[in-house]
Amino acid sequence: MIGMLAVSRAGHDSKTTYVIIEEDDEYVYLADGRTRTVDRPKKKNKKHIQIIKKIQMEKPETGFKDLEIKKAIKMYQEEANVKS
C-alpha cells in the first residue's frame, strides 16, 4: 500500500487526501506535504482510510519528498474536478 493515495474516512480530518508513506500491521502513516509532512506523518488506523486505487507513487530510494506528495495530490484533485 505504500505510495498509494488514500482519503481519510473518519476523524476531524475526514475527506482529506493523503499519500501512504509507511505501514505496519494495524496502522498506516500518512503525509499530505503541507500540514502532515514526511517528517511528522499522521498515524491512522487502516479501517479509517479509503484507498484510491487509481494512483500509486513509486517510492524513491531516498524516500518520499513533500513536494512530490503535494504535486501528486494536486494532480489527483484536479483530475477529479474535471471528471465531475
C-alpha positions in Angstrom: 0.0 0.0 0.0 3.0 2.3 0.3 2.8 5.1 -2.2 -0.9 4.9 -2.8 -3.3 7.8 -2.4 -5.9 7.5 0.4 -8.8 9.5 1.7 -9.5 9.8 5.4 -13.0 8.4 6.2 -13.1 9.2 10.0 -11.9 11.8 12.4 -11.5 15.5 12.3 -9.6 15.2 9.0 -12.2 13.2 7.1 -12.3 13.7 3.4 -8.6 14.8 3.4 -6.4 13.2 0.7 -3.0 11.8 1.8 -0.2 9.6 0.5 0.7 6.4 2.5 4.4 6.7 3.3 4.7 3.8 5.7 2.6 0.9 7.1 2.6 -1.7 9.8 0.2 -4.4 10.9 -2.6 -2.1 12.2 -1.7 1.4 11.1 -0.7 3.5 8.2 1.4 6.7 8.3 0.1 9.4 6.0 1.5 12.7 4.6 0.0 15.4 2.6 3.1 17.5 2.1 1.7 20.6 3.9 0.4 20.1 7.4 1.5 16.5 7.6 5.0 16.3 6.3 7.2 13.3 5.7 9.0 14.2 9.0 5.8 14.1 11.1 3.2 11.8 9.4 -0.3 11.2 10.7 -0.8 7.7 12.2 -4.2 6.4 11.3 -5.9 3.0 11.7 -6.3 1.1 8.4 -10.0 0.9 8.9 -10.4 4.6 8.8 -9.0 5.3 5.3 -10.2 4.6 1.8 -7.5 3.7 -0.8 -7.7 5.5 -4.1 -6.5 2.7 -6.4 -6.0 4.9 -9.5 -2.7 6.4 -8.4 0.4 4.9 -6.9 3.6 6.8 -6.4 6.9 4.9 -6.7 8.9 5.1 -3.5 12.3 6.5 -4.4 15.4 5.0 -2.8 15.9 8.2 -0.8 12.2 8.2 0.4 9.3 10.4 -0.4 9.6 14.2 -0.6 6.9 16.7 0.5 7.0 18.5 -2.8 6.3 15.3 -4.8 3.5 14.4 -2.4 1.8 17.8 -2.8 2.1 17.5 -6.6 0.6 14.0 -6.7 -2.4 15.1 -4.5 -2.9 18.3 -6.6 -2.9 16.3 -9.8 -5.4 13.8 -8.5 -7.7 16.6 -7.2 -7.6 18.5 -10.5 -8.4 15.3 -12.4 -11.3 14.5 -10.1 -12.7 18.1 -10.6 -12.5 17.8 -14.3 -14.5 14.5 -14.3 -17.2 15.8 -12.0 
